[in-house]
């Protein structure tokens, strides 16, 4: 029931947005004529059925394969984005198209991918790691010989260490697994943790207050938690009167999240209200890439400046944040 509530709340939060409150200033309302690569300062990449477009403060450039790969200033395999509609993690493939789900979870350096694998007959979990045309299956077993049951690959702590979640005892936990099959417990997590996700080398999840009875769904207070590779757990933020729906994080510790009642908030030492919207990513300059009604927006949490980039594609799409020096 808990996970069902999270799915429902995420869908409701994604739809609960209103029109922008300030007029666009820096970014174009509509797609302008193509710009030359010397003029554009890339912010993010938009990929949909119409192709790939590099969006910058100076315009929008339609990309051509393979000539414009250099504008991204990073290998395609290291680019990680978000589906505009569902918020699911998306990777980029050759020809500037979305990678298929079967590509697995990419390591930070883009060299390897992590995939689920059928458990052993005794229930001990396994995962598969692929590198080019070669693959490696890892048995998820502690040094004591106890296997991890109901195992699910979660992502990567770093380029050489992957994360899985499962049970080695009666308590659910997140584990660190090296490519040499060395496995250790990082930290326990609640069985009913929702929104469980690996972001920027850390595990994140949301907890709610259980309902008073079997027919009562969980609700606030809602807490966003973070776990690091060394096992340190932190309660990042608590919403006492509503439920945290979707969240995005940055490498340097910034967090943006929205709530069931439509609020959007930014955390960077202090909590900053940002009106309403659904977060997609945090850009290198600290601004937030978000969707608001049927518009793709960029908002500065410090100044409140909100700029419309474009109307959202009717057929959906994916956005990929560009590294700071991308295309420069």
C-alpha positions as CSV (number, residue, x, y, z in Angstrom):
1,X,0.0,0.0,0.0
2,X,2.9,2.4,0.9
3,X,4.5,2.0,-2.5
4,X,1.1,2.4,-4.3
5,X,0.6,5.7,-2.4
6,X,3.9,7.0,-3.6
7,X,3.1,6.2,-7.2
8,X,-0.2,7.9,-6.9
9,X,1.2,10.9,-5.1
10,X,4.0,11.3,-7.7
11,X,1.5,11.3,-10.5
12,X,-0.7,13.9,-8.7
13,X,2.3,16.1,-7.9
14,X,3.5,16.0,-11.4
15,X,0.1,17.3,-12.6
16,X,-0.4,19.8,-9.9
17,X,1.2,22.9,-11.3
18,X,0.1,26.3,-12.5
19,X,1.2,28.9,-15.0
20,X,4.5,30.8,-14.5
21,X,4.5,33.9,-12.4
22,X,7.1,36.0,-14.1
23,X,7.7,36.8,-17.8
24,X,10.7,35.2,-19.5
25,X,13.8,37.3,-19.8
26,X,16.9,35.3,-20.6
27,X,15.7,32.3,-22.5
28,X,13.6,32.3,-25.7
29,X,9.9,31.7,-25.6
30,X,9.9,29.9,-28.9
31,X,12.7,28.2,-30.8
32,X,14.7,30.8,-32.7
33,X,16.7,30.3,-35.9
34,X,19.6,27.9,-35.5
35,X,22.6,29.5,-33.9
36,X,26.3,28.9,-34.7
37,X,28.2,26.8,-32.2
38,X,30.5,29.8,-31.2
39,X,27.4,31.7,-29.9
40,X,25.6,29.1,-27.8
41,X,26.5,28.5,-24.2
42,X,24.9,25.0,-23.5
43,X,22.7,24.5,-20.4
44,X,20.9,21.3,-21.2
45,X,20.0,18.9,-24.0
46,X,16.4,18.1,-25.0
47,X,15.8,14.8,-26.9
48,X,12.4,13.9,-28.3
49,X,10.9,12.5,-31.5
50,X,11.9,15.7,-33.3
51,X,15.6,15.1,-32.6
52,X,18.2,16.5,-30.3
53,X,18.4,20.2,-29.4
54,X,21.0,21.9,-27.3
55,X,19.5,24.7,-25.3
56,X,21.6,27.6,-24.1
57,X,21.3,31.1,-22.8
58,X,21.9,32.4,-26.4
59,X,19.5,30.1,-28.3
60,X,18.6,26.6,-29.3
61,X,20.7,24.5,-31.7
62,X,19.5,21.4,-33.5
63,X,22.3,18.8,-33.2
64,X,23.7,16.7,-36.0
65,X,25.3,13.4,-35.5
66,X,28.3,13.0,-35.2
67,X,29.5,16.5,-36.0
68,X,28.1,18.1,-32.8
69,X,29.2,15.6,-30.2
70,X,32.0,17.9,-29.3
71,X,29.5,20.5,-28.1
72,X,28.6,18.3,-25.2
73,X,32.2,18.2,-23.9
74,X,31.7,14.7,-22.4
75,X,31.2,11.1,-23.7
76,X,27.6,10.2,-24.5
77,X,27.8,7.2,-22.1
78,X,28.3,9.5,-19.1
79,X,25.2,11.6,-19.8
80,X,22.3,11.0,-17.6
81,X,18.9,12.7,-17.9
82,X,15.3,12.5,-16.9
83,X,12.1,11.6,-18.8
84,X,10.0,14.7,-18.9
85,X,6.7,12.9,-18.2
86,X,7.7,10.1,-15.7
87,X,10.9,11.5,-14.2
88,X,12.6,8.2,-14.8
89,X,16.4,8.0,-15.3
90,X,17.4,8.1,-19.0
91,X,20.7,7.7,-20.8
92,X,22.0,8.9,-24.1
93,X,23.0,6.7,-27.0
94,X,24.6,7.3,-30.4
95,X,22.8,9.4,-32.9
96,X,21.6,11.6,-29.9
97,X,18.7,9.2,-29.1
98,X,17.6,7.8,-25.8
99,X,19.3,4.6,-24.8
100,X,17.0,1.6,-24.3
101,X,16.1,0.3,-20.9
102,X,18.1,-2.8,-21.6
103,X,21.2,-0.7,-21.4
104,X,21.0,-1.0,-17.6
105,X,22.3,1.6,-15.1
106,X,25.5,3.3,-16.3
107,X,28.5,3.7,-14.0
108,X,29.6,7.3,-13.5
109,X,32.5,7.0,-16.0
110,X,30.1,5.4,-18.6
111,X,32.3,2.3,-19.1
112,X,30.1,-0.3,-17.4
113,X,26.4,-1.0,-16.9
114,X,24.6,-2.7,-14.1
115,X,21.7,-5.2,-14.8
116,X,19.4,-7.5,-12.7
117,X,20.1,-11.2,-12.9
118,X,18.3,-14.4,-11.9
119,X,18.9,-15.5,-8.3
120,X,20.6,-18.7,-7.5
121,X,18.5,-21.8,-6.5
122,X,18.9,-21.0,-2.8
123,X,17.6,-17.5,-3.3
124,X,20.9,-15.7,-3.2
125,X,20.8,-12.7,-5.4
126,X,23.0,-12.0,-8.4
127,X,23.6,-9.0,-10.7
128,X,25.3,-8.6,-14.0
129,X,27.9,-6.0,-14.9
130,X,28.7,-5.4,-18.6
131,X,31.7,-3.8,-20.1
132,X,31.5,-3.6,-23.9
133,X,30.9,-7.1,-25.3
134,X,32.0,-8.8,-22.0
135,X,29.9,-9.4,-18.9
136,X,30.5,-10.5,-15.3
137,X,28.0,-12.0,-12.9
138,X,28.4,-11.2,-9.2
139,X,27.0,-13.4,-6.5
140,X,25.7,-11.3,-3.6
141,X,27.0,-13.2,-0.6
142,X,28.6,-11.8,2.6
143,X,32.0,-13.1,3.8
144,X,30.0,-15.1,6.4
145,X,28.4,-17.0,3.6
146,X,25.0,-15.5,4.1
147,X,23.3,-14.5,0.8
148,X,21.4,-11.4,0.0
149,X,17.7,-12.3,-0.9
150,X,15.2,-10.3,-2.9
151,X,18.2,-8.3,-4.3
152,X,17.7,-5.4,-6.6
153,X,20.4,-3.4,-8.3
154,X,20.2,0.2,-7.3
155,X,23.1,2.0,-9.0
156,X,26.8,2.9,-8.4
157,X,28.5,4.4,-5.4
158,X,31.5,5.0,-7.7
159,X,33.0,3.7,-10.9
160,X,34.2,0.5,-9.2
161,X,31.5,-0.1,-6.5
162,X,27.8,-0.9,-7.2
163,X,24.8,-0.6,-4.9
164,X,22.1,-3.2,-4.3
165,X,19.2,-3.4,-1.9
166,X,17.9,-6.6,-0.3
167,X,17.8,-8.8,2.8
168,X,20.7,-10.6,4.4
169,X,18.8,-10.8,7.6
170,X,15.2,-9.9,8.4
171,X,16.1,-6.3,8.0
172,X,16.2,-4.6,4.6
173,X,19.6,-3.0,3.8
174,X,21.6,-1.3,1.1
175,X,24.9,-3.0,0.2
176,X,28.2,-2.1,-1.5
177,X,29.6,-4.6,-3.9
178,X,33.0,-4.4,-5.5
179,X,33.8,-5.8,-8.9
180,X,35.8,-8.5,-7.1
181,X,32.6,-9.6,-5.5
182,X,33.5,-8.3,-2.1
183,X,30.2,-7.3,-0.4
184,X,29.4,-5.4,2.8
185,X,26.4,-3.9,4.5
186,X,26.3,-0.1,4.2
187,X,23.2,0.7,6.2
188,X,19.7,-0.6,7.1
189,X,16.7,1.0,5.5
190,X,13.0,0.7,6.3
191,X,11.1,-2.0,4.5
192,X,8.5,0.6,3.4
193,X,11.0,3.2,2.2
194,X,9.6,5.0,-0.8
195,X,11.2,6.9,-3.7
196,X,14.4,4.8,-3.2
197,X,17.0,6.0,-5.7
198,X,20.7,6.3,-6.2
199,X,21.7,9.9,-7.1
200,X,25.2,11.3,-7.4
201,X,26.8,8.4,-5.5
202,X,24.4,8.4,-2.6
203,X,21.2,6.5,-1.7
204,X,18.1,8.6,-1.1
205,X,14.6,7.6,0.1
206,X,11.5,9.0,1.6
207,X,9.5,7.9,4.7
208,X,6.0,8.6,5.7
209,X,4.0,8.3,9.0
210,X,2.1,4.9,8.9
211,X,-1.7,5.1,8.8
212,X,-3.7,4.5,12.0
213,X,-5.2,1.3,10.6
214,X,-5.0,-1.1,7.7
215,X,-7.5,1.0,5.7
216,X,-5.6,4.3,6.4
217,X,-2.9,5.3,3.9
218,X,0.4,6.7,5.2
219,X,0.8,10.4,5.3
220,X,2.8,13.3,6.8
221,X,5.2,14.0,8.3
222,X,7.4,13.0,5.4
223,X,11.2,12.9,5.6
224,X,13.8,12.8,2.8
225,X,16.9,10.6,3.9
226,X,20.4,10.3,2.5
227,X,23.0,7.5,3.0
228,X,26.6,7.8,2.0
229,X,29.0,4.9,1.1
230,X,30.6,5.1,4.6
231,X,27.1,4.3,6.1
232,X,26.4,7.8,7.3
233,X,22.6,8.5,7.3
234,X,21.1,12.0,7.3
235,X,17.6,13.3,7.6
236,X,17.8,15.9,5.0
237,X,14.5,17.6,5.2
238,X,11.1,17.0,6.9
239,X,7.7,18.2,5.7
240,X,5.4,18.0,8.7
241,X,2.1,18.7,6.9
242,X,2.5,17.2,3.4
243,X,4.3,14.5,1.5
244,X,7.5,14.7,-0.5
245,X,6.9,13.5,-4.0
246,X,9.8,13.9,-6.4
247,X,13.4,15.1,-5.6
248,X,16.6,15.8,-7.5
249,X,20.1,16.3,-6.1
250,X,23.4,17.8,-7.3
251,X,27.0,16.6,-6.8
252,X,27.7,19.5,-4.5
253,X,24.8,18.8,-2.1
254,X,21.9,20.9,-3.4
255,X,18.4,19.4,-3.3
256,X,15.2,20.4,-5.1
257,X,11.9,18.7,-4.3
258,X,8.2,19.1,-4.7
259,X,5.3,18.0,-2.5
260,X,1.9,16.4,-2.8
261,X,0.2,19.8,-2.4
262,X,2.2,21.3,-5.4
263,X,4.9,23.2,-3.5
264,X,8.5,23.3,-4.9
265,X,11.4,23.8,-2.6
266,X,15.2,24.2,-2.9
267,X,17.8,23.3,-0.3
268,X,21.3,24.8,-0.1
269,X,22.0,25.2,3.6
270,X,18.6,26.9,3.9
271,X,15.1,26.0,2.5
272,X,13.9,28.3,-0.2
273,X,10.3,28.2,-1.4
274,X,10.1,28.2,-5.2
275,X,6.4,28.4,-5.9
276,X,5.0,25.4,-7.7
277,X,6.4,23.0,-10.3
278,X,7.9,19.5,-10.9
279,X,11.8,19.3,-10.6
280,X,13.7,17.7,-13.5
281,X,17.4,18.5,-12.6
282,X,19.7,21.0,-11.0
283,X,21.9,22.8,-13.5
284,X,25.6,23.5,-13.1
285,X,24.9,27.2,-12.2
286,X,22.5,26.2,-9.4
287,X,19.3,27.0,-11.3
288,X,16.6,24.5,-11.4
289,X,15.3,22.8,-14.6
290,X,11.6,22.2,-14.0
291,X,8.2,21.8,-15.7
292,X,5.4,24.1,-14.9
293,X,2.0,23.4,-16.5
294,X,2.9,22.5,-20.1
295,X,6.1,24.6,-20.1
296,X,9.7,23.8,-19.6
297,X,11.2,26.3,-17.3
298,X,14.5,27.4,-15.7
299,X,14.3,29.1,-12.3
300,X,17.0,30.7,-10.1
301,X,16.1,29.9,-6.5
302,X,18.3,32.8,-5.2
303,X,16.7,35.6,-7.2
304,X,13.3,34.1,-8.1
305,X,14.0,34.7,-11.8
306,X,11.9,32.3,-13.8
307,X,12.4,31.8,-17.6
308,X,10.3,29.8,-20.0
309,X,12.4,27.8,-22.4
310,X,9.7,26.3,-24.6
311,X,6.4,24.5,-24.6
312,X,6.8,20.9,-23.7
313,X,6.7,18.5,-26.6
314,X,3.3,16.8,-26.9
315,X,5.0,13.4,-27.4
316,X,7.2,13.7,-24.3
317,X,11.0,13.6,-24.3
318,X,14.0,13.7,-22.1
319,X,16.4,16.4,-20.7
320,X,20.1,16.0,-20.0
321,X,22.0,18.7,-18.0
322,X,25.3,19.8,-19.5
323,X,28.5,19.9,-17.5
324,X,29.8,23.4,-16.7
325,X,32.3,23.6,-19.5
326,X,30.2,21.8,-22.1
327,X,30.6,23.3,-25.5
328,X,32.8,26.1,-24.3
